Amino acid sequence: MFYDANGKRVRTKKEILDANGNLREGCSIIPKGAVYESHLFDVKNKHFKSKAFTREVKEIYTKLMNQYVKEESQKLSVFQPGGVYLATKKIGKNNPKAAEIRADNAARQEWNRTVDVALAEGVVEETVMEIKNREITDKVALSVTENGKQSELLRAILAAAIRFLTEYVRKIHMPPKPKLKIDIEEFRQMQRVKEKLDKQVVLIQHTENVELPKLEENLQDIKGLFKGKEKKAAQDKIDQCKKRLSGQKDQLKKIVRESGYVTVKSFMENYDRAYGIVAEYQRELKLWEQQTGMGKEDTKQEMSVQKESVRAKLKKNVQLVKEREQGKKVVQKKDRGAI
């Protein structure tokens, strides 16, 4: 590389030599392979313009200042974004929007006070954070998308969120709401089985108390020496009716076995206990509504939460019934063998 006295690069060596072929004063030659340009500074580090660096510096200087503060209550702290609290804005000197910012800060501080009350009352931080995201963050984002940034709408959203959180804390002090201790869906299945049993019982009662007595009465009305065929036909009808009645009774056991129960007795034991639990829950819920003044619309319970299976709760009883019935069969077989 060839440079003249002004530091400007030239194309050929002749341009920087004198008449005798010597290098003119102020001119320079950089040999091939040598460094001909250098930079005193590296490429800018983007980290020093990031929010993470700003937060890091804040924490460092806050810790440094707190070393000289004797009283613990007077020490400074750095606001942690993404938490349950809302940050307030600094009002600069001669700021034309000072009144607007001051009103926003008041609403934010009221939210922060309500959060303190909720946490002190025992509401877990995750619940407060969920309420904040749902009632403030999501609604503010939707409001900005639809209406742009408007302080009045922000304050309205904050006021509604404060009322919601205050009401949530108030409900904590109510008497605990009764909880159904069984799976309501399984109880409804048991009810459907019970309805099938009831229908089958009605059918059995009709056959046993209406059809069969009527056939027997018809047989008794047939008199005479030459009524043998009629008597035989009437008796056949009675036998068929009794056979059908036996089948109808056997259907009771088939119904409960299709639902996973060994006998009608074991099903009815489980059903009666489950029915008692549901009835007790309904009485407790009605009393709770009277004490708290909560209406039915406010007391809709998600039955899928904290379920306890009826069969899981009464499984031991069902198993005992099975073992007892199997034990009887074994004894009967042994007795027959001894005979």
For each residue, the residues with C-beta under 8 A, 3 or more apart:
1: 9 29 30 36
2: 9 10 11 12 13 15 16 27 28 29
3: 7 8 9 10 16 27 28 29 30
4: 7 8 10 15 16 24 26 27
5: 24 25 26 27
6: 26
7: 3 4
8: 3 4
9: 1 2 3
10: 2 3 4 15 16
11: 2 15
12: 2 15
13: 2 16 17 29
14: 17
15: 2 4 10 11 12
16: 2 3 4 10 13 23 24 27 28 29
17: 13 14 21 22 23 24
18: 21 22 23 24
19:
20:
21: 17 18
22: 17 18
23: 16 17 18 27 28 29
24: 4 5 16 17 18 27
25: 5
26: 4 5 6
27: 2 3 4 5 16 23 24
28: 2 3 16 23
29: 1 2 3 13 16 23
30: 1 3 34 35 36
31: 34
32:
33:
34: 30 31
35: 30 38
36: 1 30
37:
38: 35
39: 42
40:
41:
42: 39 45
43:
44: 48
45: 42 48
46: 49 50
47: 50 52 53
48: 44 45 53
49: 46 53
50: 46 47 53 54
51: 54 55
52: 47 55 56
53: 47 48 49 50 56 57
54: 50 51 57 58
55: 51 52 58 59 78
56: 52 53 59 60
57: 53 54 60 61
58: 54 55 61 62 78
59: 55 56 62 63 78
60: 56 57 63 64
61: 57 58 64 65
62: 58 59 65 66 76 77 78
63: 59 60 66 67
64: 60 61 67
65: 61 62 68 69 76
66: 62 63 69 75 76
67: 63 64
68: 65
69: 65 66 74 75 76
70: 74
71: 74 75
72: 75
73:
74: 69 70 71
75: 66 69 71 72
76: 62 65 66 69
77: 62
78: 55 58 59 62
79: 85 87
80: 83 85
81: 87
82:
83: 80 129
84: 115 119 125 128 129 132
85: 79 80 111 112 115
86: 108 111 112 136 158
87: 79 81 108
88: 104 105 108 109
89: 101 104 105
90:
91: 95 98 101 102 105
92: 95
93:
94:
95: 91 92 98 101
96:
97: 100 101
98: 91 95 101 102
99: 102 103
100: 97 103 104 151
101: 89 91 95 97 98 104 105
102: 91 98 99 105 106
103: 99 100 106 107 151 155
104: 88 89 100 101 107 108 151 154 155
105: 88 89 91 101 102 108 109
106: 102 103 109 110
107: 103 104 110 111 154 155 158 159
108: 86 87 88 104 105 111 112 158
109: 88 105 106 112 113
110: 106 107 113 114 158 162
111: 85 86 107 108 114 115 136 158 161 162 165
112: 85 86 108 109 115 116
113: 109 110 116 117
114: 110 111 117 118 162 165 166
115: 84 85 111 112 118 119 128 132 165
116: 112 113 119 120
117: 113 114 120 121 166 169
118: 114 115 121 123 128 165 168 169
119: 84 115 116 122 123 125 128
120: 116 117
121: 117 118 169 172 173
122: 119 172
123: 118 119 127 128 168 169 172
124: 127 128
125: 84 119 128 129
126: 129 130
127: 123 124 130 131 168
128: 84 115 118 119 123 124 125 131 132 165
129: 83 84 125 126 132 133
130: 126 127 133 134
131: 127 128 134 135 161 164 165 168
132: 84 115 128 129 135 136 137 161
133: 129 130 136 137 138
134: 130 131 137 138 139
135: 131 132 138 139 157 160 161 164 165
136: 86 111 132 133 139 140 157 158 161
137: 132 133 134 140 141
138: 133 134 135 141 142
139: 134 135 136 142 143 157 161
140: 136 137 143 144 154 157
141: 137 138 144 145
142: 138 139 145 146
143: 139 140 146 147 150 153 154 157
144: 140 141 147 148 149
145: 141 142
146: 142 143
147: 143 144 150 153
148: 144
149: 144 154
150: 143 147 153 154
151: 100 103 104 154 155
152: 155 156
153: 143 147 150 156 157
154: 104 107 140 143 149 150 151 157 158
155: 103 104 107 151 152 158 159
156: 152 153 159 160
157: 135 136 139 140 143 153 154 160 161
158: 86 107 108 110 111 136 154 155 161 162
159: 107 155 156 162 163
160: 135 156 157 163 164
161: 111 131 132 135 136 139 157 158 164 165
162: 110 111 114 158 159 165 166
163: 159 160 166 167
164: 131 135 160 161 167 168
165: 111 114 115 118 128 131 135 161 162 168 169
166: 114 117 162 163 169 170
167: 163 164 170 171
168: 118 123 127 131 164 165 171 172
169: 117 118 121 123 165 166 172 173
170: 166 167 173 174
171: 167 168 174
172: 121 122 123 168 169
173: 121 169 170
174: 170 171 177 291 292 294
175: 288 291 292
176:
177: 174 285 288 299 301
178: 281 284 285 288
179: 281 301 306
180: 184 277 278 281 301 303
181: 277 281 308 313
182: 186 187 274 277 278 307 308 309 310 313
183: 186 187 303 307 308 309 310
184: 180 187 188 278 303 307
185: 188 189 303
186: 182 183 189 190 309 310 311
187: 182 183 184 190 191 274 275 278 310
188: 184 185 191 192
189: 185 186 192 193 259
190: 186 187 193 194 259 267 270 271 274 310
191: 187 188 194 195
192: 188 189 195 196
193: 189 190 196 197 255 256 259 267 271
194: 190 191 197 198 271
195: 191 192 198 199
196: 192 193 199 200 255
197: 193 194 200 201 252 255 256 264
198: 194 195 201 202
199: 195 196 202 203
200: 196 197 203 204 248 251 252 255
201: 197 198 204 205 252
202: 198 199 205 206
203: 199 200 206 207 248
204: 200 201 207 208 245 248 249 252
205: 201 202 208 209 210
206: 202 203 209 210 211
207: 203 204 210 211 212 241 244 245 248
208: 204 205 211 212 245
209: 205 206 212 213
210: 205 206 207 213 214
211: 206 207 208 214 215 241
212: 207 208 209 215 216 238 241 242 245
213: 209 210 216 217
214: 210 211 217 218
215: 211 212 218 219 234 237 238 241
216: 212 213 219 220 238
217: 213 214 220 221
218: 214 215 221 222 234
219: 215 216 222 231 234 235 238
220: 216 217
221: 217 218
222: 218 219 227 230 231 234
223: 227
224: 227
225:
226:
227: 222 223 224 230 231
228: 231 232
229: 232 233
230: 222 227 233 234
231: 219 222 227 228 234 235
232: 228 229 235 236
233: 229 230 236 237
234: 215 218 219 222 230 231 237 238
235: 219 231 232 238 239
236: 232 233 239 240
237: 215 233 234 240 241
238: 212 215 216 219 234 235 241 242
239: 235 236 242 243
240: 236 237 243 244
241: 207 211 212 215 237 238 244 245
242: 212 238 239 245 246
243: 239 240 246 247
244: 207 240 241 247 248
245: 204 207 208 212 241 242 248 249
246: 242 243 249 250
247: 243 244 250 251
248: 200 203 204 207 244 245 251
249: 204 245 246 252
250: 246 247 253 254
251: 200 247 248 254 255
252: 197 200 201 204 249 255 256 264
253: 250 256 257 263 264
254: 250 251 257 258
255: 193 196 197 200 251 252 258 259
256: 193 197 252 253 259 261 262 263 264 266 267
257: 253 254 260 261 262
258: 254 255
259: 189 190 193 255 256 267
260: 257 311
261: 256 257 264 266 267 270 318
262: 256 257 266 318 321 322 325
263: 253 256 266 267 321 325
264: 197 252 253 256 261 267 268
265: 268 269 321
266: 256 261 262 263 269 270 317 318 321 322
267: 190 193 256 259 261 263 264 270 271
268: 264 265 271 272
269: 265 266 272 273 314 317 321
270: 190 261 266 267 273 274 310 311 314 317 318
271: 190 193 194 267 268 274 275
272: 268 269 275 276
273: 269 270 276 277 310 314
274: 182 187 190 270 271 277 278 310 314
275: 187 271 272 278 279
276: 272 273 279 280
277: 180 181 182 273 274 280 281
278: 180 182 184 187 274 275 281 282
279: 275 276 282 283
280: 276 277 283 284
281: 178 179 180 181 277 278 284 285
282: 278 279 285 286
283: 279 280 286 287
284: 178 280 281 287 288
285: 177 178 281 282 288 289 299
286: 282 283 289 290
287: 283 284 290 291
288: 175 177 178 284 285 291 292 294 299
289: 285 286 292 293 294 295 296 299
290: 286 287 293
291: 174 175 287 288
292: 174 175 288 289
293: 289 290
294: 174 288 289 298 299
295: 289 298 299
296: 289 299 300
297: 300
298: 294 295
299: 177 285 288 289 294 295 296
300: 296 297
301: 177 179 180
302: 305
303: 180 183 184 185 307
304: 307
305: 302
306: 179
307: 182 183 184 303 304
308: 181 182 183 312 313
309: 182 183 186 312 313
310: 182 183 186 187 190 270 273 274 313 314
311: 186 260 270 314 315 318
312: 308 309 315
313: 181 182 308 309 310
314: 269 270 273 274 310 311 317 318
315: 311 312 318 319
316: 319 320
317: 266 269 270 314 320 321
318: 261 262 266 270 311 314 315 321 322
319: 315 316 322 323
320: 316 317 323 324
321: 262 263 265 266 269 317 318 324 325
322: 262 266 318 319 325 326
323: 319 320 326 327
324: 320 321 327 328
325: 262 263 321 322 328 329
326: 322 323 329 330
327: 323 324 330 331
328: 324 325 331 332
329: 325 326 332 333
330: 326 327 333 334
331: 327 328 334 335
332: 328 329 335 336
333: 329 330 336 337
334: 330 331 337 338
335: 331 332 338 339
336: 332 333 339
337: 333 334
338: 334 335
339: 335 336
